[in-house]
Amino acid sequence: MSQTGNHVTSTVATVNKVDILLIENGEKRIAIKPICEALGIDSKAQREKIEKDPILSSVRGLSTSTGSDGKQYEMVTIPFMFVFGWLFTIDPRNVKPEAADAVIKYKLECYKALYDHFTMHANFVETRQKMIDERLAIYDQIQADFASAKEKLMDAKQELKKAREFSFDDFKRDQLQLQLNFEGGNNHEN
């Protein structure tokens, strides 16, 4: 880490033996030239690409930084938060052969991160709805079972009440009822 005036420069990564510099002066910025050198791409072409980009051109700037040789240089920088998007635009066919696999791997990670970012909420909503539907089915079944059990409980309570109210007089009346068996139709004697 080095400090020049109000600038603090530190290495955030080393790619192909090239230090990637983070320059802080109230804002974190990255010098693009060391990244271009690390990847083996033309830094002038990348500066031009940044200038043509409607977003990157609006945030690009010049920052003074200490190079790997210890000298002070003004370097084209972009805010740290934009570096990842800029790197995504680099074609792996245009980089050093030894950097191509890393660029491809990086781009795959970016595609995954973008997919996750834009689909995560939809996946959450779908998963949550599935959980709700499953729990609702269980709840509805328990509620139906409870209603049925409640009805059976009320019937049992009524039968218990009848049994408790059954009196000796009711018992006698049931025992003394005349039971007549009328089988076979008319039994008249002449």
C-alpha positions, 0 to 999 in steps of 0.5 A: 500500500502506498500513499500519494497526497490524498490517494491511497493505492493498494493491490487488490489482486495479482493476475498473471504476476501483475498487481491490480491496483485499487486507488482510494481518494474518497472513492474506490477506483481501479486502474484499467491498464494493469488489468489489460497488461495482466490479460494481454489485451491492448489498454488503448483499445480498452480505454476507447471501448470505455469511452464509447460505453454510455455508462463506463464513459460517465464514470471513468476518470484519471487518478494518480497512482504509483506504478510497479516501477515506483513512479507516479502515473496518471491512469485511467480508472473506473469505480471499483463497482464497475470493474466487474461489468467491464471485465465481463465485456472482454472477449476471451479470444482476445486475451493471452492464451494463459489468461483465456481460461480464467476469463471464460471462468469469470464470465461463467461466474458472471452469468451465474451471478446474473441469473441468481440475481434476477431469478432468486426472488421468483425462486423464493416466491415459488418455494414459499408458495409450495410450502404454503400449499403443502401446509394449507393442505395439512391444515385443511385436513386437520381442520376437517378431522377436527370438525368431524371429531367435534361432531362425534364429541357432541353426539357422544356428549348427548348420549352421555347426557341421556344415560345420566338422565335415564331414570328408574322410571324409564328403566321400569317402563322399558322392562314392562312393555308388552312385547307381542309377536304377531307372526303368520298373519291371522290366528283366529279360532272358529 
